[in-house]
Amino acid sequence: MGTDSSQTRQILTNKHATVYPYHYDPYSNKVMAEPARPDWARTTSVKWDSNDRYEYIKKYSELYPNNG
């Protein structure tokens, strides 16, 4: 007995077979989108200093005042 392909779905995993996380943000009422393909290249990190961190936290707190 074969498998009906209309009843299967693809699940995105990494190379260790870990399923891509589902994340719902209650503040924006949005679900984090999955990448279209699993072979995205890793990007380099951006150096942050303490002022960059402060500005990020300040802006985030303004956008999401109930973030705790």
Buried (B, 14 or more C-beta within 10 A) or exposed (E): EEEEEEEEEEEEEEEEEEEEEEEEEEEEEEEEEEEEEEEEEEEEEEEEEEEEEEEEEEEEEEEEEEEE
